[in-house]
Each structure stands twice: as structure tokens, then as C-alpha cells.
Amino acid sequence: MSATPPIAVADLAARVGGPPFVSRWFVLDQPRIDAFAVATEDRQFIHVDPVAALATPFGGTIAHGFLTLAMLAAMAEDALPAVVGVALSLNYGFDRVRFVMPVKAGARMRGVFALAEATQRSARQWLTRYETAIEIEGGEKPALVAQWLTMLTTRE
């Protein structure tokens, strides 16, 4: 649950362009990478074989790009404020995703979410667009950047 104070749906538009919301640090350790490999049946050695991965330019295993992307859900839950009056919030997709840097096994990363757009689509629906980035602790570049869309449906 986010420690950020809740906001009213009517205040979303005023929050556009404001300071970003930042999650806590998450560790992307080898057991999490291995579990993702099993769940997705993507067992490429660069992700799951620490010995073989030593011979790559990364010097060890790295997380799947899609695992990094999937972590946005937990990071958003941690960082974004609850929107008062919203009955349902759905992942509406991404306009752009770029995997900028690999995340080495054991690295800490966090999500940064800047509200770029909040558009009322109907009496009960709002479309939001967040400029997101996943930062790697001590990294010069983010692991990924993306434009993330969500559809909010209010109760009334």
C-alpha cells in the first residue's frame, strides 16, 4: 500500500507535470529471476545459469526485460497515491517501452512515475499516462523507460 496521501479523481489534472512519485527499492535477486523464467518458460542461460553468464559481457546473470517491466506493478502500488472514488483501475497498455540497461542479478531498482496526462474520457472514466522509469541503484542510466497508460473508472 502506498504511503503517498490519496488524491481525488477531480484533482488528477492539476497533478499533471508535478513532481514524480518514487517507489522504494526492490531487489531483483536470482530466485526471483529463476521464478520468472519458470513462469514464462524463458530459460535463456543469460538469466538462469550464473556460471555460463560469467563469460558474457555482463559478467553474470541479468533479469529478463519483461520481468523488469512487470515489476512496475509492484512499484506503482508502492509509490502512486490511491485515487478516491475509483472503483476500478486497469492497465491500458504502453505507448512506448525501451529496455535501456540490463539489471544484474542482485541489483536494487525503483520506479519513478511522472503523471504526464489525465484525460476524462466519459462521465466515469479517466485515462492517465505516466512517464515511467526504473532506476538501477548506482546506475548512470535507467533499466527501462516507458509511457504507461491506465484507465480509471469511478463509482459514480
Backbone bond lengths (Angstrom), bond angles and torsions (degrees), N, CA, C in turn:
res aa  C-N    CA-C-N  psi(-1)  N-CA   C-N-CA  omega(-1)  CA-C   N-CA-C  phi
1 M - - - 1.446 - - 1.528 109.23 -
2 S 1.303 117.08 137.06 1.457 122.23 -177.18 1.527 112.02 -71.04
3 A 1.322 115.19 142.76 1.461 120.74 175.26 1.530 110.34 -87.36
4 T 1.344 116.56 -5.72 1.464 121.24 179.47 1.530 108.75 -73.37
5 P 1.332 117.72 133.43 1.474 119.58 -179.41 1.532 111.94 -60.10
6 P 1.330 116.90 143.31 1.473 120.19 179.12 1.525 111.35 -62.58
7 I 1.336 115.15 156.17 1.467 120.49 175.24 1.524 108.14 -128.56
8 A 1.327 115.76 155.56 1.460 121.37 177.53 1.525 109.05 -80.72
9 V 1.325 116.17 146.92 1.457 120.24 179.47 1.531 110.88 -57.23
10 A 1.330 117.30 -34.78 1.462 121.57 179.44 1.532 112.26 -65.77
11 D 1.326 117.07 -18.83 1.471 121.25 -178.92 1.530 113.18 -93.98
12 L 1.333 117.46 -0.37 1.459 119.93 -178.64 1.527 112.53 -58.92
13 A 1.327 116.46 -48.48 1.465 120.10 -176.51 1.527 111.40 -59.17
14 A 1.330 116.94 -36.02 1.467 120.38 179.56 1.525 111.64 -69.93
15 R 1.311 117.59 -19.28 1.477 121.99 -178.14 1.538 112.41 -86.09
16 V 1.361 116.33 -13.02 1.468 120.94 179.61 1.532 109.40 -59.59
17 G 1.321 115.54 132.72 1.461 120.92 179.18 1.517 114.36 81.39
18 G 1.315 116.74 0.70 1.463 120.44 -179.65 1.520 110.95 -78.35
19 P 1.323 116.03 -177.75 1.467 119.75 179.37 1.529 110.93 -59.22
20 P 1.314 117.36 146.89 1.466 119.40 -179.19 1.521 112.24 -72.60
21 F 1.306 114.38 159.33 1.458 122.83 172.61 1.532 106.40 -94.31
22 V 1.326 116.86 137.13 1.468 120.92 -175.83 1.529 109.08 -126.41
23 S 1.312 115.65 131.27 1.465 120.56 179.92 1.524 110.99 -82.55
24 R 1.309 114.84 173.11 1.465 120.93 171.42 1.532 107.83 -73.03
25 W 1.315 116.45 173.12 1.458 121.89 176.86 1.523 110.09 -79.76
26 F 1.316 116.95 138.72 1.457 124.63 175.44 1.525 108.26 -118.16
27 V 1.333 117.56 140.08 1.462 121.40 177.59 1.530 108.80 -94.37
28 L 1.304 115.51 129.88 1.459 120.90 175.90 1.526 107.23 -103.46
29 D 1.322 115.50 82.53 1.464 120.42 -174.88 1.530 110.93 -90.40
30 Q 1.327 115.38 171.10 1.460 120.69 -176.00 1.526 112.79 -61.43
31 P 1.345 120.09 -40.30 1.474 117.81 177.52 1.542 113.05 -59.56
32 R 1.314 118.27 -37.21 1.480 120.88 178.22 1.532 109.35 -67.67
33 I 1.327 116.72 -42.15 1.467 121.02 178.43 1.526 109.73 -62.56
34 D 1.331 117.06 -44.67 1.470 121.20 179.35 1.534 111.07 -61.87
35 A 1.320 117.66 -42.20 1.469 121.40 179.29 1.527 110.62 -62.73
36 F 1.325 116.54 -40.53 1.463 120.05 178.16 1.528 110.30 -65.28
37 A 1.324 116.66 -40.05 1.466 120.83 178.25 1.528 110.91 -59.97
38 V 1.325 116.84 -42.15 1.460 120.82 178.58 1.531 109.94 -66.45
39 A 1.321 117.39 -46.47 1.469 121.21 -176.99 1.528 112.31 -63.04
40 T 1.323 117.29 -34.48 1.463 120.81 -175.85 1.527 113.30 -102.92
41 E 1.343 116.54 -4.22 1.453 122.74 -176.46 1.533 112.38 58.62
42 D 1.316 115.89 29.51 1.473 122.51 175.27 1.523 106.81 -106.73
43 R 1.319 115.06 90.70 1.467 120.48 -175.36 1.524 111.71 -107.15
44 Q 1.321 117.22 35.34 1.464 120.20 178.56 1.532 108.89 -57.02
45 F 1.330 116.79 138.07 1.472 121.41 -172.60 1.525 112.83 -56.59
46 I 1.309 118.14 -31.14 1.475 121.04 -177.60 1.532 111.35 -60.96
47 H 1.342 116.08 -20.39 1.463 121.21 -179.97 1.532 112.94 -99.42
48 V 1.327 117.34 -33.38 1.467 119.10 -167.62 1.525 116.16 -120.24
49 D 1.310 118.29 -4.99 1.468 120.45 -178.14 1.535 109.87 -119.52
50 P 1.337 117.37 90.93 1.468 120.30 -176.82 1.528 113.98 -57.85
51 V 1.310 118.40 -33.75 1.465 120.52 -179.27 1.529 110.37 -69.95
52 A 1.317 117.54 -51.60 1.466 120.53 179.32 1.526 111.58 -64.28
53 A 1.327 117.00 -35.35 1.467 120.72 -178.75 1.525 112.79 -68.21
54 L 1.333 117.43 -19.57 1.471 120.58 176.56 1.523 111.85 -59.92
55 A 1.323 117.48 -29.26 1.464 122.26 -177.66 1.528 113.01 -82.60
56 T 1.315 118.34 -2.93 1.471 121.38 179.59 1.518 110.10 -88.54
57 P 1.314 117.32 167.39 1.469 119.98 176.73 1.539 113.54 -60.63
58 F 1.337 117.62 -17.16 1.467 121.07 -179.47 1.516 112.36 -83.90
59 G 1.324 117.55 -17.96 1.454 121.13 177.31 1.514 114.65 70.58
60 G 1.302 117.01 20.22 1.457 122.60 -179.99 1.515 109.99 162.05
61 T 1.321 115.67 -178.32 1.466 119.55 -178.37 1.525 111.35 -72.55
62 I 1.324 113.85 152.41 1.461 122.18 176.79 1.529 108.73 -128.56
63 A 1.306 115.34 156.28 1.466 121.14 177.94 1.523 110.33 -72.76
64 H 1.298 115.73 151.25 1.455 121.37 171.73 1.528 107.92 -62.28
65 G 1.316 117.73 142.61 1.467 119.92 174.51 1.517 111.41 -57.98
66 F 1.341 116.33 -40.41 1.465 119.47 -179.23 1.523 112.42 -68.89
67 L 1.321 117.86 -28.33 1.470 119.84 173.37 1.524 109.46 -66.27
68 T 1.307 115.88 -44.25 1.463 120.23 177.82 1.527 109.79 -57.95
69 L 1.328 116.48 -46.76 1.465 121.45 178.50 1.527 111.01 -61.11
70 A 1.333 116.77 -43.49 1.465 120.67 -178.53 1.523 111.92 -63.05
71 M 1.317 117.64 -27.84 1.463 121.00 179.60 1.528 112.43 -66.20
72 L 1.345 117.06 -15.25 1.465 119.49 177.16 1.531 111.41 -57.24
73 A 1.323 117.56 -33.65 1.469 120.11 -178.84 1.523 110.88 -61.20
74 A 1.331 117.28 -48.76 1.470 120.56 179.28 1.525 110.79 -66.36
75 M 1.317 116.18 -38.92 1.468 119.92 -179.66 1.530 111.18 -66.43
76 A 1.318 116.70 -39.96 1.465 120.49 178.01 1.526 110.54 -64.90
77 E 1.320 116.69 -42.63 1.465 121.15 177.80 1.531 110.87 -58.79
78 D 1.324 114.99 -36.26 1.454 121.34 -179.18 1.529 112.47 -75.16
79 A 1.338 117.35 -34.30 1.470 120.52 -169.15 1.527 115.56 -104.95
80 L 1.316 117.12 -37.06 1.467 119.57 -171.74 1.522 111.61 -80.37
81 P 1.323 116.33 144.94 1.463 119.24 178.45 1.519 110.99 -73.98
82 A 1.312 115.99 149.76 1.464 120.20 170.29 1.521 107.04 -66.47
83 V 1.332 115.89 144.60 1.459 120.41 177.75 1.520 107.02 -104.92
84 V 1.324 115.65 113.73 1.461 122.79 -176.44 1.526 109.86 -62.61
85 G 1.318 115.31 133.17 1.455 120.51 177.57 1.521 113.74 91.91
86 V 1.318 117.85 -2.42 1.461 120.47 179.79 1.523 109.43 -87.50
87 A 1.338 115.37 125.54 1.454 121.36 178.95 1.524 111.39 -89.64
88 L 1.336 116.46 -27.75 1.452 120.78 -174.84 1.520 110.02 -152.19
89 S 1.322 115.60 132.90 1.457 122.28 175.50 1.521 107.59 -123.87
90 L 1.332 116.72 121.81 1.462 120.85 -176.92 1.516 111.30 -119.79
91 N 1.323 114.82 141.80 1.457 121.35 171.74 1.523 106.55 -66.67
92 Y 1.329 117.81 119.17 1.462 122.13 -176.81 1.524 111.15 -99.47
93 G 1.340 116.66 -11.00 1.452 120.38 176.01 1.516 113.09 123.78
94 F 1.322 114.59 -168.85 1.459 122.00 -178.53 1.517 109.06 -129.54
95 D 1.317 116.63 136.74 1.458 120.16 173.45 1.517 110.94 -84.80
96 R 1.320 116.64 -25.55 1.459 120.05 -177.23 1.526 108.42 -161.26
97 V 1.319 115.93 132.33 1.460 121.81 175.06 1.520 107.38 -133.86
98 R 1.319 116.16 131.35 1.463 121.04 175.64 1.517 108.65 -132.17
99 F 1.335 115.97 127.95 1.456 122.23 174.96 1.524 106.62 -91.26
100 V 1.318 116.40 101.04 1.463 122.66 -170.25 1.523 112.21 -83.93
101 M 1.325 116.99 -45.74 1.471 122.23 -177.30 1.525 109.55 -137.22
102 P 1.339 116.96 144.93 1.465 118.80 175.93 1.525 110.85 -71.75
103 V 1.322 114.77 152.27 1.463 121.28 176.40 1.526 107.20 -107.03
104 K 1.324 116.16 113.27 1.458 120.90 -179.71 1.528 110.20 -72.27
105 A 1.316 115.54 146.41 1.460 120.65 177.11 1.523 109.36 -54.75
106 G 1.318 115.89 132.05 1.462 121.97 -179.71 1.513 114.28 94.14
107 A 1.334 117.72 -7.86 1.471 120.99 -178.97 1.523 111.09 -72.11
108 R 1.329 114.16 153.45 1.470 120.86 173.32 1.524 107.85 -101.29
109 M 1.328 115.22 140.58 1.453 120.40 179.40 1.525 109.50 -143.25
110 R 1.330 114.45 159.29 1.462 119.41 178.71 1.526 109.38 -144.39
111 G 1.322 115.11 159.03 1.454 121.41 -179.57 1.516 111.69 -99.38
112 V 1.321 115.24 142.64 1.462 123.26 175.96 1.528 106.54 -123.96
113 F 1.322 116.48 126.45 1.461 122.62 -172.91 1.529 109.98 -127.60
114 A 1.315 117.07 112.78 1.467 121.75 177.10 1.526 107.85 -108.80
115 L 1.317 116.84 120.07 1.460 120.78 179.66 1.530 108.63 -71.15
116 A 1.329 116.21 112.98 1.458 121.82 -176.38 1.524 112.75 -99.19
117 E 1.334 115.76 -23.19 1.460 119.23 -176.90 1.518 109.94 -158.25
118 A 1.319 116.67 140.29 1.459 123.11 172.69 1.525 106.35 -141.82
119 T 1.321 115.76 107.13 1.454 121.43 -173.33 1.518 109.92 -119.19
120 Q 1.320 116.26 126.39 1.461 119.78 176.37 1.520 107.88 -77.37
121 R 1.331 116.74 118.86 1.465 122.05 -175.73 1.523 112.47 -94.38
122 S 1.322 116.00 -26.33 1.462 121.89 177.32 1.517 106.50 -157.84
123 A 1.315 116.59 -176.40 1.465 120.07 -178.53 1.522 111.85 -58.71
124 R 1.340 117.36 -29.82 1.466 120.46 -175.74 1.522 114.39 -119.15
125 Q 1.325 118.54 2.84 1.462 119.17 -176.26 1.522 112.98 -124.88
126 W 1.336 113.61 138.56 1.461 122.92 176.69 1.518 108.54 -126.24
127 L 1.320 116.83 134.34 1.454 122.22 173.54 1.525 107.52 -103.63
128 T 1.331 116.44 126.01 1.463 120.28 177.48 1.519 109.14 -114.30
129 R 1.316 115.24 148.89 1.464 121.74 174.81 1.516 107.58 -128.69
130 Y 1.309 115.23 122.64 1.460 121.94 177.93 1.523 109.24 -109.33
131 E 1.306 116.63 132.47 1.463 121.76 167.32 1.520 104.35 -82.25
132 T 1.321 116.31 114.53 1.456 120.21 -174.74 1.524 110.80 -115.22
133 A 1.291 114.52 153.58 1.464 121.38 173.04 1.521 107.21 -147.16
134 I 1.317 114.73 146.80 1.458 119.98 170.51 1.516 106.33 -110.93
135 E 1.324 114.38 116.51 1.457 121.07 179.64 1.524 110.06 -91.04
136 I 1.316 115.36 142.83 1.459 122.11 174.36 1.521 106.72 -100.82
137 E 1.320 117.30 127.87 1.458 120.57 -179.22 1.532 109.75 -55.86
138 G 1.331 116.09 124.33 1.456 121.95 179.74 1.517 114.11 81.17
139 G 1.331 117.58 -1.10 1.464 121.15 -178.49 1.515 112.55 -84.69
140 E 1.320 115.23 149.64 1.467 120.90 178.23 1.526 111.84 -81.87
141 K 1.336 116.17 -27.44 1.458 121.80 -178.73 1.521 108.54 -126.39
142 P 1.333 117.08 155.97 1.465 119.14 177.12 1.524 111.37 -72.25
143 A 1.317 116.13 158.65 1.459 121.35 174.24 1.528 109.72 -69.05
144 L 1.323 115.80 -40.43 1.459 119.79 177.80 1.514 110.42 -152.85
145 V 1.318 114.26 158.30 1.455 122.33 171.05 1.526 106.61 -131.62
146 A 1.323 116.38 146.88 1.460 120.43 -177.41 1.518 110.16 -159.29
147 Q 1.311 115.18 155.01 1.457 122.49 169.24 1.526 105.69 -104.47
148 W 1.331 115.73 112.52 1.458 121.26 -173.08 1.522 109.65 -107.75
149 L 1.328 115.81 127.99 1.454 121.99 -179.71 1.526 110.38 -105.91
150 T 1.331 116.24 138.14 1.457 121.47 173.30 1.514 108.76 -131.58
151 M 1.323 115.79 147.05 1.464 121.86 176.22 1.529 107.97 -110.74
152 L 1.320 115.10 121.04 1.458 121.39 179.47 1.533 108.60 -104.31
153 T 1.320 116.54 133.93 1.457 121.97 176.14 1.519 107.98 -119.02
154 T 1.337 115.91 124.32 1.454 120.33 -178.30 1.522 111.04 -84.95
155 R 1.313 114.75 163.49 1.475 120.26 179.68 1.527 111.43 -70.61
156 E 1.303 116.80 -36.99 1.483 120.62 -175.61 1.494 110.57 -122.38
